[in-house]
Amino acid sequence: MKRVRMLLRVSSEQQLEADGDLGIQRNMIIEYIDRQSNWCLDDKEYFEGGVSGYKNSIEQRDALQEAWQDAQNGEYDILA
């Protein structure tokens, strides 16, 4: 069984305030994971709100750094 965690993100403050994007993302990811026969959604999720992936390097993105460290520690198998 593959342990899966999800990364939710919005790149603008406007999207963050609307919150609709996050709910849609979460539901789409959960539905996708549910369709995979050997995937199990982990309780922990990563969130990156209002951080531009274009303007900020990976080193400047705390959620990605945390997800990378957790992957290195073997805490999950797939990041969706």
Secondary structure, DSSP 4 states (H G I P E B T S, - for coil): -EEEEEEEEESSHHHHHH-HHHHHHHHHHHHHHHTSTTEEEEEEEEEEES--TTTS-GGG-HHHHHHHHHHHTTS-SEE-
